[in-house]
Amino acid sequence: MILYCDTSALVKLYIVEAESAELKALVLEAEAVAVCRIAWAEAHAALSRRAREVPEDATVVELAKSALASDWPHFVVLDIDQALVELAGEYADTFALRGYDSIQLAAAFETGRISQSPIFFACIDTRLKKAAKLLGMLCS
């Protein structure tokens, strides 16, 4: 099984939140962890926002960014190309998703297509999970 983490799930690997323990257990079970290239920018934006909103977490946030940078080379990173954004556009229409959510979904789908392996799609958004399940992915 390949674990695909959208940004909301990825951040939970580095900042202790609800569902962090379950997600870390899935990482240990997975053959590989996959992410979309945009997750880097989205994760940094989310972590920086946390540091601004909760200043006492600034040190934890910087440690989280360092840990992400250390782990990044070990992830399977899906790049964005025209075919992926066209598929994401279809998913945005079909499942009423926001733009980056549809890109995450398309990247996860492509990961499964390329690898021919089952994909466990880790995310927090209910609509996105439902769409992933309809596309044959496993979700919590």
C-alpha angles and dihedrals in degrees: 000000000000116000112218113195122198113205096269090057094040092057090052088063090063105031118049107242138139109307094018093118093050091048093050089052089054090052089057091051096046126098087216141352116231131195137170118251090244090063089079093062094038092050092049090049092050093046093047090049089053091052091050094047096041105030093182088065093058094104092048090048092053090049089050091052090050092049091049090051090051093049098041096085089056094057125089099242118204115210124216118243135160094272091053094050091047090053089046089053090054090049091048089056097040098045101027092241132162116251102261092039089057090049090051090050093048091048091051091048091049090049089058094044093050097042097038085219131123112267124217104202111209115198141127102224112100095210091049092050091050091051091049091052091050088054091054100260125135118244137172 
